[in-house]
Amino acid sequence: MAGGMTLIVRFRMDEGAKAEFTAKLKGVFAHMEKEETFVQLSLLQDGGDPRRLMVYEVRRETPESFIKK
């Protein structure tokens, strides 16, 4: 499929919830990495705020095809 898109998702949570949340998120990532349109995925910690995480995802599809799923 032609085209590409980048998704950026930000999360903010209490420090005590971050370890469990991150572990569960990595399980979701394992499934996402098997999808045909998957290109790249990164989980980033905000250097200025330890309560914030960001997911940076690159897919080989259009926003319209992504929404139709």
N, C-alpha and C positions, 0 to 999 in steps of 0.2 A: 504494500500500500504506500502510495506517495505521501509526502508530508511528514511532519514531525511536530512534537509539542513537548513542552516542559511544564511539569506541575511542581508547585512549591506549596507545601502544607506546613503550617506552623502550629505548634502545640505549646500550651503553657499549663504547668501543673505544680503541685506541691512537691518539694524535694523528696518526701517520703514515698511518693507514688511513682517516681521516675524509673526506678529499677524494674519494677514489675511491668510498667507500661512499655518500657523499652524491650523487655524480653518478649512480650506478646506481639509487639510490633515487628520484631525480627522474624517471628513465625509467619506473619502475614507477608513479609518481604520474600520469604522462601517460596511462597506460592506465586507471587507477582513475577519473580525472576523466570518462571517457567512459561509465562505468557508469550505468545508469538510476537507481539508488538513491543515487548520490553527491550530497552537499550541499556539503561543505567539507573542506579539508585544510590543515594547517599543519605545517611542520617547524621545530622550535624548538631552540635551543642552550641548554643549562643554563648560566646565568650564573655559578654557583658551581663548576662542574666542566667544563672544556673537553672532557673525554672523553665526555660524555653528551649525547645527542640525544634528542628526544622528537617523536613523530608524534601529532598530534591530528586525528582524523578524525570527521566527522559524516555519518551515513547515514540515509536515509529508509526504514528497514525495522526489523524486530524482531530481537532476538538469535537467535531460533529460525530465521528465514528466512536470516539471515547464515550460520549454522552449516550449513544444508542445502546451501549452494552448493558 
